Amino acid sequence: MLRTALRGLLAHRARLVVTALAVTLGVAFVAGTLVFGDTVAGALRGAAAKDLRGVAVAVRAESAPDGEGRRTTLTAELADRVRTVPGVASVRAVVEGTATVAAKDGRPLNAEQTRQNLAVNFSPDTPGGDRDGRHPLRAGRAPASAAELALDRRTAERGGYRLGDLVRLAADGPTLGKTLVGIVDTEDPRVTAGATLVLFDTATAQQLLLQPGQFDELAVGAGPGTDDRVLADRIRALLPAEGLTVTGGTQLAQEQAAQIAESTKGLTRLLLAFAGIALFVGSFVIANTFTMLVAQRRRETALLRAVGASRGQVVRGVLAEAGLLGLLASAAGAGLGLGIAAALRPLLDIGGAELPDGPLVVTAGAVLRALAVGLGVTLLSAWLPARRAARTAPVEALTGAELPPPARSLRLRHALGALVTGAGVLVLLYVAAQRTGDDANLLAAGLGAVLLITGTIVLAPLLARPLILLAGAATTRLFGVTGLIARENALRNPRRTAATASALMVGLTLITALSVTGSSMDAALRQAAVAGLTADRKVSLAGPGGLDPAAAARLAAVPGVTAAVPLASAAFGARGSYTTLTGVDPKGLAAVSDLEFTSGSAAGIGPGRVALSDVLAAKAGLGTGDVFEGRLGTAPARQYTVAGIYRQTRAFGGALATLDETLPQAFGGKPDAVLLRAAPGRAGAALDRDVRAALGGSPLLRVESREQLTRAQAGQVDAMLGMVAGLLGMTVVIAAFGVVNTLALSVFERTREIGLLRAVGLDARGVRRTVRLESVVISLFGTVLGLAAGIFLAWACGGLAATALPQYALVLPWARLGLFLLLGPAIGVLAAVWPARRAARLDLLRAIGAQ
């Protein structure tokens, strides 16, 4: 039977090529994802290892903010004591904070992730030396005064700076200008992943980032033969028990490796989820192919049974053929996966991932797992067709090439499909009635989606007839007899048609659901970003720290500004419900907002009197005029009176109080933002320049218009959904191969029929048109199912965003949905190119004589 399976595989090479491609693509996605995950983790580990090179013990200080900035207990005196410990070869004292650099054209570098922009001191390996092992000089020299700095090579290139240039930057304060005297290299994974790096001399770094005479970390190097754990114990015994942590180099490396594995786990799981979807779709192609091959070889199977082959041998023969196919295709997919892994990093970097550089890491485990997945999916997909072949009686098989599925079998399938689909619809209707995205509702949404898609797949043969009859009516009217033949061919075996269309349906269901959800989220975020705001500009800082308390007064003096209203935020609790409270001048609020108060008004806000959003009021069970015990920030709890209730907006949070009452509890005691209202005709680029100039032109400064606020809110969602749609596109490609495969095998199976049609006058062009129309009808069937299921999923699950985004409402992207509707027929036309050409080239006499 093994030899028979091998010969069967070799005898039908052309028929199995497309099936092998479906397996290859699915496995390539799995292999590429696994290799990509190992590659990113390896790059991060390599960068971290280079960054920790020579560090036997790390002494780290816990930082605590005070009125003047950060403060630690790690002082220069403690650093000197560590240098006296036996076995210590070197001590590098490190100061670390954040600073954002402006490029030569004034734009801030890495402005979206300013908290990752590093600022450190240039710390020589030895006292009085000029070499910092972690930041080796590439050009120039180390900074030696408060007027100098060094940049890493990437930051200098991105900013357009050369040695001797004046660099503008901001740490936690006004804009600074310093001369670039050195350019360094670094393997810090944060910098290689896209952050910037600025180096000062130690005294300047302490003054700007910490406190004079204090450090964040001591990187201790060990002498020859000194164990890092022993050295760590010696240092730990010497230092205070509180405020400092002492970690050996080995433990430090292990901790970083664990952090790296955790940081890459989410991305790898996401990609593997899409790989699983691709393989799930591919399983339809495989199962459909083997179902048709088994049906076409009924005579061959019957002869094997007649000469003594048992049912088990028939099953094993089909599975052996599938196993050989799966192994070969999986091996090809594993090789193709290396190319996918190499392409993923630059593709994700385009979306802003900023992943570190590193060589491709190919492990035996990743390759073997990918091979096992491909082989397993192929064997599972071929198992049911194999069992169906084994159950066929020899006499029955010898009577015909193909028999339709028993009516009882289809009735049972339709009943099961209706039951599963109904259960999915009921679960999703329950989800649609919910308005909170808690874990239980999310789990219910996932269960409902799985049941709906599974039920639709099982029920597809029943749905195929009315939908294909409808589409066939159009093809018959437009193309006459060829359209009629195409319709009847599609209806001949509803199970096969359903399996072919289901592969396309799954991909389009997910893409449609994401597109509708994304459009709805985009519209809601754009509305939420400026809901309640009439201000023309929002001025804030990209990093932590807040604006200067005098910023609002300076901005009010800018020509063209008619109102400048500062905002501050702090945590607020009311009857066990917590939210962000916004402090504002009640008199100036009307100039920059149009908040809708359902009761009370902003004029009632004052000392001890707060306005609550409708969401918070409902949670806390409060109404206008009620008195309750609340807590603002870290202040003691006190009695507050509800001055009014307003429709919650993202701009003003869940509660409103006076600015004077909020500022003491705000971070740093400073305003978060200033809202500006401009005179008519002045809300343009000139206003932005004047605003920046009034506040010193800091690279951290954000001056955002209403359009920029909406783009910032919606941009991340658009980028994420674009990446997800691109990954799901792989399933549509695999589904297209399924259509090709089904048509190619169908042409082979109907060879004699095509010959007879040619004999009675149908020309080669008509044959090609018939195959193309059949492909279009099947693809259109899958497309319609996918669109309908995807829209229903998006509607049912959209309500879960209502708590976090009250503005959420279903928005159908008609242009995109129209494109998807056209995509189905387009896939059908492309998928039919080779089968139609093959059908048209069949020899007339040989085709008529085929059995």
Buried (B, 14 or more C-beta within 10 A) or exposed (E): BEEBBBEBBEEBEEBBBBBBBBBBBBBBBBBBBBBBBBBBBBBBBBBBBBBBEBBBBBBBBEBEEEEEBBBBBBBBEBBEBBBEBEBBBBBBBBBBBBBBBBBEEEEBBBBEBBEBBBBBBBBBBEEEEEEBBBBEBBBBEBBBEBBBBBBBBBBBEBBEBEBEBEBBBBBBEEBBEBBBBBBBBBBBBBBBBBBBBBBBBBBBBBBBBBBEEBBBBBBBBBEEEBBBBBBBBBBBEBBEEEBBEBBBBEBBBEEBBEEBBEEBEEBBEBBBEBBBBBBBBBBBBBBBBBBBBBBBBBBBBBBBBEEEBEBEBBBBBBBBBBBBBBBBBBBBBBBBBBBBBBEBBEEBEEEBBBBBEBEBBBEEEBBEBBBEBBBBBBBBBBBEBBBBBBEBEBEEBBEEBEEEBEEEEBEEBBEBBBBBBBBBBEBBEBBBEBEEBEEEBBEBBEBBBEBBBBBBBBBBBBBBBEBBBBBBEBBBEEBEEBBBBBBBBBBBBBBBBBBBBBBBBBBBBBBBBBBBBBBBBBBBBBBBBBBBBBBBBBBBBBBBBBBBBEBBEBBBEBEBBBBBBBBBBBBBBBEEBEBEBBBBBBEBBBBBBEBEBEBBBBBBBBEBBBBBBBBBBBBBEBBBEBEBEBBBBEEEEEEBBBBBBBBBBBBBBBBBBBBEBBBBBBBBEBBBBBBBBBEEEBBEEEBBEBBBEBBBBBBBBBBBBBEBBBBBBBBEBBBBBEBBBEBBBBBBBBBBBBBBBBBBBBBBBBBBBBBBBBEEEBEBEBBBBBBBBBBBBBBBBBBBBBBBBBBBBBBBBBBBBBBEBBBBEBBBBEEBBEEBBEBBBBBBBBBBBBBBBBBBEBEEEEBBEBE
